[in-house]
Amino acid sequence: MSLQILVAGAGIGGLAAALALARKGHRVEVLEQAAAFGEVGAGIQLGPNVTRRLHALGLAPGLASIAARPAMLCVRGAHDGRELARLPFGEAGERRYGAPYLCVHRADLHGLLLDTLRHADGPASAVTLNTNARVRLVSLRGGEAVGVESADARAWEGDALVGADGLWSRVRAEVVEDDPPPRSTGHTAWRALVPQRDLPGRLRSDRVDVWLGARLHAVAYPVRGGDWLNVVVLAEAPPPPGDARDWDQAASLASLQQATGRVGAGLQALLEAVPGWRAWRLHDRDPLAGPQAMARERIALLGDAAHPMLPYLAQGAGMAIEDAAALAEVLADADGEAVPAALARYAQARWERNAQVQARARRNGRIFHATGALRLGRDMALRVGGARVLDVPWLYAG
Ligand SMILES: Cc1cc2nc3c(=O)[nH]c(=O)nc-3n(C[C@H](O)[C@H](O)[C@H](O)COP(=O)(O)OP(=O)(O)OC[C@H]3O[C@@H](n4cnc5c(N)ncnc54)[C@H](O)[C@@H]3O)c2cc1C
């Protein structure tokens, strides 16, 4: 049976949900507040748990054309540059988890989802994409349907509403009562993208490099088929002054190093070779406490709207994509009446895994940024345990 589903928000989570739902034969209205569809310039890593789901949506060829396939993860000290551990990805990892570990530019993944929706001639053609549609009012029509009104007074009605409207979600207030705002973590991400051809040979890379330091860590990995390098420094320090909701603040190496101090020579050379920086304030929420925080009646939350997290497990977009696949699964054969029960099953199926990933992301922050005895213990565990410590089968096989 074909349902009418409203999706608030056209980020990676909202577009993945629209595609997954349309592939199940539903009609979807995507409502995006911005005047144009787009994503900020930064990279994201996609574990095999995520690429497996994207492949199931028919995106394997498109992904292969935009992604870089890193050879390994390599962890070093940020101050002495010494290698602590490595985890090869490659074919063995792909065989183990049934899908590759990939790194992409966010805009490329977003563009791939958007192009697939726009040019689909099968079931995915039943998706309408609306811009300038900021969801303002939500009403449950006596339990029979859900209505939405945008800030410019346009109205839509559907069998279900999916809140994929990100960290500062409007739809969330319809599901979660007495909800505090997202927590400002006091951590900032400084990020940059640089063409590899503009870097000296010793700084170019085909792997995910992580440097661990006191109250900071840095990550670099290739994107765009390996042609560009994405560099992120994450530190326990405030960003340059500005709007707390601004994802994409102008920044500089000077502001970054005011927060971090100088790092070891290898990492320092990379930071100095990067032409420009943007800063991104990091917020999160406490891990989900139960299914009631992900769905109510005909409304479900997905991605950052439901479970924003620190990016220290590199799985925020990943969990949004997992949510999207799970949502389409529970709604596959539902008729209009069955929607509330199906969304309750979705919330039940997703909340514990999302909570676990949120909690592990916070814990990783404490371990990555450790000082003193915790740091010594961490380094020893990495040196002795190597790949075994870095691998996360509970996550990648899920
Ligand atoms: C530094 C950093 C690195 C990261 N690295 C990774 C990584 O390696 N791997 C990974 O998986 N994740 C990573 N993440 C997390 C990931 O970026 C987010 O979890 C993911 O983008 C969330 O997607 P979303 O679709 O839920 O929300 P968003 O991307 O925030 O999209 C929400 C959309 O809703 C729209 N919207 C908002 N309000 C309304 C409204 N009222 N009406 C209509 N539309 C609305 C917005 O304009 C936006 O388009 C990282 C995050 C950071 C900060």
The ligand as a MOL file (V3000), in Angstrom:
LIG
                    3D

  0  0  0     0  0            999 V3000
M  V30 BEGIN CTAB
M  V30 COUNTS 53 58 0 0 0
M  V30 BEGIN ATOM
M  V30 1 C 33.3370 17.6840 12.4990 0
M  V30 2 C 32.3190 16.6290 12.2020 0
M  V30 3 C 32.7190 15.4500 11.5800 0
M  V30 4 C 31.7880 14.4430 11.3170 0
M  V30 5 N 32.2270 13.2920 10.7420 0
M  V30 6 C 31.3360 12.3050 10.5110 0
M  V30 7 C 31.7690 11.0850 9.9040 0
M  V30 8 O 32.9570 10.8970 9.5970 0
M  V30 9 N 30.8430 10.1070 9.6780 0
M  V30 10 C 29.5150 10.2690 10.0070 0
M  V30 11 O 28.7180 9.3510 9.7710 0
M  V30 12 N 29.0770 11.4290 10.5920 0
M  V30 13 C 29.9390 12.4260 10.8460 0
M  V30 14 N 29.5150 13.5840 11.4200 0
M  V30 15 C 28.0810 13.7120 11.8340 0
M  V30 16 C 27.1800 14.0780 10.6850 0
M  V30 17 O 27.6770 15.2310 10.0470 0
M  V30 18 C 25.7550 14.3530 11.1730 0
M  V30 19 O 25.3740 13.4090 12.1400 0
M  V30 20 C 24.7800 14.2480 9.9900 0
M  V30 21 O 25.1190 15.1710 8.9850 0
M  V30 22 C 23.3280 14.5030 10.4470 0
M  V30 23 O 22.4850 14.4470 9.3230 0
M  V30 24 P 20.9540 14.8290 9.4590 0
M  V30 25 O 20.3860 14.6440 8.0800 0
M  V30 26 O 20.3360 14.1110 10.5940 0
M  V30 27 O 20.9320 16.3660 9.8540 0
M  V30 28 P 21.4430 17.6520 9.0600 0
M  V30 29 O 22.5620 17.3220 8.1630 0
M  V30 30 O 21.6290 18.7040 10.0870 0
M  V30 31 O 20.2080 18.0390 8.1230 0
M  V30 32 C 19.0550 18.6570 8.6480 0
M  V30 33 C 18.3370 19.3940 7.5150 0
M  V30 34 O 17.0970 19.8730 8.0040 0
M  V30 35 C 16.9010 21.2110 7.5860 0
M  V30 36 N 15.9900 21.8250 8.5640 0
M  V30 37 C 16.2580 22.2280 9.8260 0
M  V30 38 N 15.1530 22.7090 10.4230 0
M  V30 39 C 14.1480 22.6140 9.5040 0
M  V30 40 C 12.7540 22.9300 9.5430 0
M  V30 41 N 12.1560 23.4520 10.6340 0
M  V30 42 N 12.0160 22.6750 8.4280 0
M  V30 43 C 12.5870 22.1350 7.3010 0
M  V30 44 N 13.9120 21.8310 7.2210 0
M  V30 45 C 14.6760 22.0400 8.3220 0
M  V30 46 C 18.3050 21.8050 7.5740 0
M  V30 47 O 18.3810 22.9410 6.7550 0
M  V30 48 C 19.1040 20.6210 7.0160 0
M  V30 49 O 19.1200 20.6010 5.6000 0
M  V30 50 C 30.4160 14.6220 11.6840 0
M  V30 51 C 30.0060 15.8000 12.2920 0
M  V30 52 C 30.9410 16.7970 12.5540 0
M  V30 53 C 30.4810 18.0500 13.2300 0
M  V30 END ATOM
M  V30 BEGIN BOND
M  V30 1 1 1 2
M  V30 2 1 2 3
M  V30 3 2 2 52
M  V30 4 2 3 4
M  V30 5 1 4 5
M  V30 6 1 4 50
M  V30 7 2 5 6
M  V30 8 1 6 7
M  V30 9 1 6 13
M  V30 10 2 7 8
M  V30 11 1 7 9
M  V30 12 1 9 10
M  V30 13 2 10 11
M  V30 14 1 10 12
M  V30 15 2 12 13
M  V30 16 1 13 14
M  V30 17 1 14 15
M  V30 18 1 14 50
M  V30 19 1 15 16
M  V30 20 1 16 17
M  V30 21 1 16 18
M  V30 22 1 18 19
M  V30 23 1 18 20
M  V30 24 1 20 21
M  V30 25 1 20 22
M  V30 26 1 22 23
M  V30 27 1 23 24
M  V30 28 2 24 25
M  V30 29 1 24 26
M  V30 30 1 24 27
M  V30 31 1 27 28
M  V30 32 2 28 29
M  V30 33 1 28 30
M  V30 34 1 28 31
M  V30 35 1 31 32
M  V30 36 1 32 33
M  V30 37 1 33 34
M  V30 38 1 33 48
M  V30 39 1 34 35
M  V30 40 1 35 36
M  V30 41 1 35 46
M  V30 42 1 36 37
M  V30 43 1 36 45
M  V30 44 2 37 38
M  V30 45 1 38 39
M  V30 46 1 39 40
M  V30 47 2 39 45
M  V30 48 1 40 41
M  V30 49 2 40 42
M  V30 50 1 42 43
M  V30 51 2 43 44
M  V30 52 1 44 45
M  V30 53 1 46 47
M  V30 54 1 46 48
M  V30 55 1 48 49
M  V30 56 2 50 51
M  V30 57 1 51 52
M  V30 58 1 52 53
M  V30 END BOND
M  V30 END CTAB
M  END
